[in-house]
Amino acid sequence: MAGKRQVTYSSRPNRAARQAHRQGAREFKTYDTSFIRPKSNFNPTVMALGLAVLALLLLFGVFSCSRGCNRHTMLEAGAPITVTVPEGATTTEIAQQLYDDGLIEDTGAFTAVVQQQGADAALKPGTYDLVGGTSLEDLVATLHAGPKLTSFTIPEGYTISKMATVIEEAYGGAITADQFKQAASTIDPYVQDFPFVEGAYEGSLEGFLFPKTYPIEEGDTAESVVRKMLSQYQQETAALDYSKAEQSGLNPYEALILASVVEREAAEDNRATVASVFYNRLDIGMPLQSDATIAYLVNGDPTPEDLDIESPYNTYLNYGLPAGPICSPSLASLEAVCNPESTDYLYFYFWPNESGVMQYAFSQTYEEHQDAIGGTSTLEG
């Protein structure tokens, strides 16, 4: 068996080499090598403190990042934004929506102003055109007033007084009801551009303001709105043939007056028949006896006593047409007056059926009229 190989510092292991080797081995065993080895400084207390500080730094970093990354951005002052408040939204929900849109900084502050103004249950749904930088008070006032409309509709059969209420609401008070009524109470600013209004009773534009949907435009005034409606009347009536009215001695203004009565007395499907009744009465010199003209006079449902009121609108006491239109009639009523049915009817009455739909009965004589009524509670024409 081969002996263990001995490693020496020399390829020739003489006595001197072996002696040097033994001396080096002894010295190496006692050599201080601590300065070249890693030192261990482990201290549990210091380690725990370090970990705590690190945890705090991490938490602060996360908090700062969350604030920085999700910072609430306010809409720039004057920047426009369209906000739609859904039907049934609560004040809290509206506040959150305004916050998300960058219109308010604090939902609680908005809610507080709502409560201060007593508008908690009065914020109206709809679409609003708002701008950044609007104060909380103005935001609440705007939502309380309701959204501004882009158009307004004048229903058929409305009077100037009723139109004025629609106008004021549609324009959010920018045009008041009084301003509109004043603008529509004189023909002077309009007669040059709309000569057909000349001769209107007491200078009023009643009847001429055509029922329709109109756009709301920036810069609108009471007078400009009246002009829109007169222009519409001019366009709508341009093709009307007044021959029949003229045969009965009526000019276009008087045809308008009669159409306004037909509008208030007839249903959609019998305007021409109702027009024939009034023409027949006019032709024989019989009073129109229209409750609708009395209703216009008293601004409400007439009573038997109202039939004795002295007025140019009382068609029970006076023969012929009332002094002026009692509403703005539809084009259909104007057409009915221009082209009435040919009948011998002098009377009609109407009553609501079980569904609330008005039923009409037409008669040639008063006796037939009474028989048709048969004691039924009715509204008569």
C-alpha positions in Angstrom: 0.0 0.0 0.0 1.4 3.3 -1.0 2.2 5.7 1.8 0.4 9.1 2.2 1.9 11.7 -0.1 3.7 14.4 1.9 3.4 17.9 0.5 6.4 20.1 1.1 7.4 23.6 0.1 10.2 22.1 -2.0 10.3 19.5 -4.7 13.3 18.2 -2.8 12.3 17.6 0.8 15.6 17.9 2.5 16.1 18.5 6.1 16.2 22.3 5.9 12.9 22.4 4.0 11.2 20.1 6.4 12.3 22.3 9.3 11.0 25.5 7.6 7.8 23.8 6.9 7.3 22.8 10.5 8.2 26.4 11.7 5.6 27.9 9.2 2.9 25.6 10.3 3.5 26.6 13.9 3.4 30.3 13.1 0.2 30.1 11.0 -1.6 28.5 13.9 -1.0 31.5 16.0 -1.5 34.2 13.3 -4.2 36.8 14.0 -6.6 36.7 11.0 -9.5 38.5 12.6 -8.9 41.6 10.7 -9.5 39.9 7.4 -12.7 38.0 8.4 -16.3 39.4 8.4 -17.2 40.8 11.8 -20.6 39.8 13.4 -22.5 42.8 14.9 -25.9 41.1 15.5 -27.9 42.9 18.2 -31.6 41.9 18.6 -32.7 45.3 20.0 -31.1 47.3 17.2 -32.5 44.8 14.7 -36.1 45.3 16.0 -35.8 49.0 16.1 -34.5 49.0 12.5 -37.4 46.9 11.3 -39.9 49.2 13.0 -38.4 52.3 11.4 -38.5 50.5 8.0 -42.2 49.6 8.5 -43.0 53.2 9.3 -41.2 54.4 6.2 -43.1 51.9 4.1 -46.4 53.0 5.6 -45.6 56.6 5.0 -44.6 55.8 1.4 -47.9 54.0 0.7 -50.0 56.8 2.3 -48.1 59.4 0.3 -48.5 57.5 -2.9 -52.2 56.9 -2.4 -52.7 60.6 -1.8 -50.5 61.6 -4.7 -51.8 59.0 -7.1 -55.5 59.5 -6.2 -55.4 63.3 -5.6 -58.8 64.9 -6.2 -58.6 67.1 -9.2 -60.8 70.2 -9.3 -62.2 71.4 -12.6 -60.4 74.5 -13.8 -62.3 77.7 -13.1 -64.6 78.6 -16.0 -64.2 75.2 -17.7 -67.6 73.9 -18.9 -69.0 70.5 -17.9 -72.3 68.9 -18.5 -73.8 67.1 -15.5 -76.9 64.9 -15.5 -78.6 64.4 -12.2 -80.7 61.2 -12.4 -84.3 61.0 -11.3 -84.6 60.1 -7.6 -80.9 60.9 -6.8 -80.4 61.8 -3.1 -78.4 64.8 -1.9 -75.6 62.5 -0.9 -75.5 60.9 -4.4 -75.6 64.3 -6.1 -72.8 65.6 -3.9 -70.6 62.6 -4.8 -71.3 63.1 -8.5 -70.3 66.8 -8.2 -67.1 65.7 -6.3 -66.2 63.1 -9.0 -66.7 65.8 -11.7 -64.3 68.2 -9.9 -67.0 70.8 -9.1 -66.7 70.6 -5.3 -63.9 69.7 -2.9 -65.9 68.4 -0.1 -69.2 66.5 -0.3 -70.0 67.3 3.4 -69.7 71.0 2.7 -72.1 70.8 -0.2 -74.6 68.8 1.8 -74.4 71.4 4.6 -75.2 74.3 2.2 -78.1 72.3 0.8 -79.5 71.9 4.4 -78.9 75.6 5.2 -80.9 76.6 2.1 -83.7 74.1 3.0 -83.3 72.5 -0.4 -82.6 68.9 0.7 -85.7 67.5 -1.1 -85.8 70.1 -3.8 -82.8 69.5 -6.0 -84.2 68.7 -9.4 -83.1 66.0 -11.8 -82.0 66.8 -15.3 -79.1 67.9 -17.4 -77.1 71.0 -16.4 -74.4 73.0 -18.1 -72.0 74.0 -15.3 -68.6 75.5 -15.0 -65.6 74.9 -12.7 -65.1 77.4 -9.9 -68.9 77.8 -9.2 -69.5 78.4 -5.5 -71.4 75.9 -3.4 -74.2 78.4 -2.9 -74.6 78.9 -6.6 -74.5 75.2 -7.4 -77.3 74.5 -4.9 -79.3 77.4 -6.3 -78.9 76.1 -9.8 -79.9 72.6 -8.9 -82.8 73.9 -6.9 -84.1 76.0 -9.8 -83.8 73.1 -12.2 -82.1 72.6 -15.5 -82.3 75.2 -18.2 -84.2 73.9 -21.2 -83.0 74.1 -24.8 -86.5 74.7 -26.1 -90.0 75.5 -24.9 -93.4 74.4 -26.2 -96.5 76.5 -26.4 -99.5 74.1 -26.5 -102.5 74.8 -28.7 -105.2 76.8 -27.1 -102.9 78.7 -24.7 -103.5 82.4 -23.9 -100.7 85.0 -23.6 -101.0 84.7 -19.8 -100.4 80.9 -19.8 -97.6 81.4 -22.4 -95.9 83.8 -20.0 -95.7 81.2 -17.3 -94.1 78.7 -19.7 -91.6 81.4 -20.9 -90.5 82.4 -17.5 -89.9 78.7 -16.4 -88.1 77.8 -19.7 -85.7 80.8 -19.4 -85.2 80.3 -15.7 -86.5 83.8 -14.9 -84.1 85.5 -17.5 -87.4 86.5 -19.2 -90.1 87.0 -16.6 -93.8 86.4 -17.2 -94.5 90.1 -16.8 -91.9 91.0 -19.4 -93.4 88.6 -21.9 -96.9 89.8 -21.2 -95.8 93.4 -21.7 -94.1 92.6 -24.9 -97.2 90.8 -26.2 -99.6 93.5 -25.2 -98.8 96.0 -28.0 -98.5 95.7 -31.7 -96.3 98.8 -32.1 -92.9 97.2 -32.2 -94.1 94.5 -34.7 -96.6 96.0 -37.1 -94.0 97.1 -39.6 -92.5 93.6 -40.0 -95.8 91.8 -39.4 -98.6 94.0 -41.0 -101.2 91.3 -40.4 -101.4 92.3 -36.7 -102.6 95.7 -37.5 -106.1 96.4 -36.1 -105.8 93.8 -33.3 -108.2 94.4 -30.5 -106.7 96.8 -27.9 -103.3 96.3 -29.6 -103.0 92.8 -28.1 -101.2 90.0 -29.9 -103.6 87.4 -28.4 -104.1 84.7 -30.9 -101.1 85.6 -33.1 -98.5 83.8 -31.1 -98.4 80.5 -32.8 -98.4 77.3 -30.7 -95.3 75.3 -31.4 -91.9 74.2 -30.0 -89.3 77.0 -30.1 -85.5 76.8 -29.5 -84.0 78.8 -26.6 -81.2 80.9 -28.0 -78.5 82.9 -26.3 -79.5 86.6 -26.1 -83.3 85.9 -26.3 -85.5 88.7 -25.0 -89.2 89.0 -24.5 -89.5 90.9 -27.7 -87.3 88.5 -29.7 -89.4 85.5 -28.5 -92.6 87.3 -29.6 -91.0 87.9 -33.0 -90.2 84.2 -33.3 -93.8 83.4 -32.7 -95.2 86.0 -35.0 -92.9 84.8 -37.8 -94.1 81.3 -37.2 -97.7 82.4 -37.5 -96.9 84.2 -40.7 -95.3 81.0 -42.2 -98.0 78.6 -41.0 -100.9 80.7 -42.3 -99.4 81.8 -45.6 -101.2 79.1 -47.6 -104.6 79.5 -46.0 -107.5 80.3 -48.3 -109.9 82.7 -46.5 -112.6 82.6 -49.3 -115.2 80.9 -47.1 -114.6 83.3 -44.2 -114.8 86.3 -46.6 -118.1 85.0 -48.0 -119.5 85.1 -44.5 -118.1 88.7 -44.0 -115.0 87.8 -42.0 -111.6 89.2 -42.6 -108.4 87.1 -41.7 -108.3 88.6 -38.2 -112.0 87.7 -37.6 -111.3 84.2 -39.0 -108.5 84.0 -36.4 -111.0 85.0 -33.7 -113.5 82.3 -34.8 -110.7 79.7 -35.0 -109.8 80.5 -31.4 -113.4 79.8 -30.3 -113.4 76.5 -32.3 -110.1 75.6 -30.6 -111.6 75.8 -27.2 -115.0 74.2 -28.1 -114.1 71.3 -30.5 -112.3 68.0 -30.3 -109.5 67.0 -32.7 -111.7 65.1 -35.0 -114.7 67.5 -35.3 -113.3 71.0 -35.6 -114.8 71.5 -39.0 -118.2 70.4 -37.7 -118.1 72.8 -34.8 -117.0 75.5 -37.1 -120.1 74.9 -39.2 -122.3 75.4 -36.2 -120.8 78.8 -35.5 -121.0 79.8 -39.1 -124.6 78.8 -39.2 -125.4 80.9 -36.1 -123.6 83.9 -37.6 -125.4 83.6 -40.9 -128.9 83.8 -39.2 -127.9 86.5 -36.7 -128.0 84.1 -33.7 -125.6 84.7 -30.8 -122.6 82.3 -30.7 -123.4 81.5 -27.0 -120.0 80.0 -26.4 -119.0 79.2 -22.9 -115.4 79.4 -23.9 -115.6 83.1 -24.4 -117.1 83.5 -20.9 -114.3 81.3 -19.5 -111.7 83.6 -21.1 -113.5 86.6 -19.6 -113.5 85.3 -16.1 -110.3 83.3 -16.4 -111.9 80.1 -15.2 -114.9 77.9 -15.5 -118.0 80.1 -16.0 -121.0 80.1 -13.7 -124.6 80.9 -14.7 -124.2 84.3 -13.2 -121.2 85.0 -15.4 -123.4 84.9 -18.4 -124.8 88.3 -17.4 -121.4 90.1 -17.3 -121.3 93.0 -19.6 -118.2 92.5 -21.8 -117.3 92.4 -25.5 -116.3 88.8 -24.9 -119.8 87.8 -23.7 -121.2 85.9 -26.7 -124.5 85.3 -24.8 -125.3 89.0 -24.6 -123.7 90.2 -27.8 -124.2 89.1 -31.4 -121.3 88.1 -33.6 -117.8 87.3 -32.6 -116.1 88.2 -29.4 -113.9 91.3 -29.6 -110.7 89.4 -30.0 -109.2 85.9 -30.0 -109.5 83.9 -26.8 -106.4 81.8 -27.3 -103.8 80.9 -29.9 -105.5 78.3 -32.1 -103.9 75.4 -33.9 -103.4 75.4 -37.6 -106.1 72.6 -37.7 -108.6 75.0 -36.2 -107.7 77.8 -38.6 -108.1 75.3 -41.5 -111.5 74.3 -40.1 -112.6 77.9 -40.2 -111.3 78.2 -43.7 -112.9 75.0 -44.8 -115.9 74.1 -42.5 -118.3 71.3 -43.1 -121.6 72.1 -44.8 -124.3 71.3 -42.2 -127.6 72.6 -40.8 -126.5 72.2 -37.2 -127.2 75.1 -34.9 -126.5 73.3 -31.6 -124.0 70.9 -30.0 -123.2 69.6 -26.6 -120.4 67.4 -25.2 -119.9 65.3 -22.2 -117.1 62.9 -20.9 -117.7 59.2 -21.3 -116.6 56.7 -18.7 -113.0 57.0 -20.0 -113.0 60.7 -19.8 -113.1 61.2 -23.6 -115.5 63.9 -24.7 -118.5 62.8 -26.7 -120.4 65.3 -29.0 -124.0 65.5 -30.2 -125.0 67.9 -32.9 -128.6 69.1 -33.5 -130.5 71.2 -36.0 -133.2 72.6 -33.7 -133.4 73.6 -30.1 -136.0 70.9 -29.5 -133.7 68.2 -30.9 -130.9 69.7 -28.8 -133.0 69.4 -25.6 -134.0 65.9 -26.5 -130.4 64.9 -27.1 -129.3 66.4 -23.8 -132.0 64.4 -22.0 -131.3 66.0 -18.7 -127.7 65.0 -18.8 -125.2 67.4 -17.2 -123.4 68.9 -20.1 -121.3 71.7 -21.5 -123.1 73.3 -24.4 -122.0 75.2 -27.4 
